Amino acid sequence: MKTYKTEIYPTQEQIIKLNQTIDVCRFLYNQFISYNKEVYEKEGKFVSGLDFDKYVNNELSVQEGFKWIKKAYGKARKKSIMNAENAFKRFFKELSKFPRFKKKRNQDVSFYAPRNNKGDLLIERHRIKVPFLGWVRLKEKGYLPVKQQAKNITITQKAGRYYISAFLDCDFPYSNNQQKSEGIGIDLGIKEFAFASNGHSFRNINKTPRVRKFEKKLKREQGSLSRKYEFYKKKGGKSAAKERRNLNKNILRVQKLYQRLLTIREAYRQHVVSMMVKTKPSFITTEKLNVKGMMKNRHLAKSVANQGFYDFKQRLLHSCKKFGIELREVDTFYPSSKLCSCCGHKKVNLSLSDRIYKCDNCKVELNRDHNASLNLKQATKYVVLT
Ligand SMILES: [Zn+2]
């Protein structure tokens, strides 16, 4: 099973249908929660997703005032109810908290469609055939595997854009017995995002002018938004239609910038992962991250959060599994930056500001992060994650 996610360009008509379905799905999700609360309090019973779906189809959606439910795609409606049921199941198993209502502004409800009939979810170079919507245009041509049929898809809306996630079952064409080069160690950091033992280094993208520019813009828009909120609060009462329109426009601008930054950072992390994996190393060693510890330092917290180390590691793990590379993780206590990668001598008085590692024993001089990555590569105590 493989998932592809890419942006789509739905037509105006398709956007209306998508939004209608998503709205109904959110409504039903929330309705399932409140309905069950009510029934439980009265009769101490739990209504299953299937029974609730029947109730919606046969009773609720025929009532005056609820007929708009029928405007949504039926399969998506049902999926949304089943998602809500799953949330309850997780709660019953004590895996999560009591299910919460979905809010419109979170944009976390998606349009779902399974392959139901012949020809459904067929992928062409520039479009995909989605039940209920018809052919939907793809932004990036040829990104999804052409002439394949997806098993199911979900479409999400984020900051005025639409994205499709397609689930395909296919065998990956890479085998495990390819020629492999030696292993690499990766040291992650703030100053530079990553330093690999093969000498490759990756800069911290949050320090580039492009990202800084967007951050500045975002800050400005957020400021203007909170001033608007303040202003309306002081004024009290209902705000005029024009004010609300301006507010909504401002919200959309903030969402768009936020999303933009997110996408840039994600794409960069994926880029680093693919550069690592491309050399086909026999293993990759990283350090177990003490993100919680790093976040405690308030000077570092924001830059650590922006680096997205956790996301990076997830992507790395995913790629390593895909390409059959052993992913090793070394414990936090391993003194990767204090050891000399050349002779193994341990330097006790190493301060954070020392960017060059100078060994007192064998006189070797190395970039600090490079030295750390070499130590990681040479580590003999580790956990295999793949
Ligand atoms: Zn040394």
Residues whose N, C-alpha, C, O or C-beta is under 5 A from the ligand:
A	BS01	ZN	C340 C342 C343 G344 H345 C359 N361 C362 K363 V364
